[in-house]
């Protein structure tokens, strides 16, 4: 089965998919693209609906036998199904529900806030010609906000609060366990991938959260995560951001 | 055997998803109807079950489950009955991709329009003080914003235009996909179809200029095929409002482009 993974710097959704790929020992051709310049929109599959309309925004694309797949959590589920080694989701349906629910909260509440804060602190430098090719009107609008420096202060309290809530959830969850779902799982990978860059940007969220801090280091030390992070070309991949999911439009 | 209790509103959108999944699997459940328009979901007895105050929630024995799409996956894996997720891992990815698009991109646009025409007017005539108190009891700040906008008709023209744009694009995307295969995400009936039907069952009524047998024949074929299933009929029979009775539009053998009710 031929697979190609187009990925950016190992942060956010690219980090999540790379770490899962390595953890599951799935062989794929790795092709680096600059998500921050909008290079994804120059890919041959860019206009396919499931790439152009991905809710995740500028994330990695896994092409399997000609089908382009997006959304880091669902790619991770796919890799968990087809790969080898330890399962990255619990075996029982309740544990799997907990994992999917957890990841939904991360992608719907944490990820948009993290991407907003990340892009505001470390603006991606878009290539205007590539942005012309964006197929999604609302993704283009988010790009225009970023490139025009129009990420306003109004949203900061809400974004920071969502990061704080995510950390509180993790701290509470880790009271009686090392990993969020008992064993190392997609939930750890996805949560780490979005939050590792928030330690520098929302430091207050991590104050008095010793379990979360130790967990961040445990995840970072996992061989698959370390392997993904070793692909970084910048000094601090956690400072590498591109346009993420939309902040909920109306509640 | 552990009993199943579902806290739900109408067979519509998020409530209808686990209702229909349970019925397709043949799982008997205690139905606990919450009147969304009476703010039952923000009352203390329900908040004790789901502190976020969102509908639906499911009890399975001692277990409390929330998030309708994740509940559907649980229902499919936990109980015997026909499988509602395909075997092939890539098909499963496609099911999840479509459910996310509908849950987080298309659904909120449909519901903004629905709340403006149905939910807002249904509650806005109540006592202003009571309404304000009801809004203040909503746990999630973003849901407070949502309710306030719906009740007081505060959706801007720009917001509504954007929702209508997304609905039109979503209708085109569904039609394009359903031209490729019998069901939305794979060649077998799946959770993506259950999710999609809950979003789109009244499409030819709510968007007659965009969805009808001439413009979107595959979507209409798909909606009728889902409506013909015994589980769907039984599920929609649990509805109490005129909103869900709109489903009967699908009994018409042909819905032309000129159709306006």
Interface residues (C-beta under 8 A of the other chain):
Chain A: X49 X50 X53 X54 X55 X64 X67 X69 X70 X71 X73 X74 X75 X77 X78 X81 X82 X93 X94 X96 X97 X100 X101 X104 X108 X137 X138 X158 X245 X246 X248 X249 X250 X251
Chain B: X63 X65 X66 X67 X69 X70 X71 X73 X74 X77 X78 X89 X90 X92 X93 X94 X96 X97 X100 X101 X104 X105 X108 X109 X112 X140 X141 X142 X143 X144 X145 X146 X147 X149 X155 X159 X162 X165 X166 X173 X176 X177
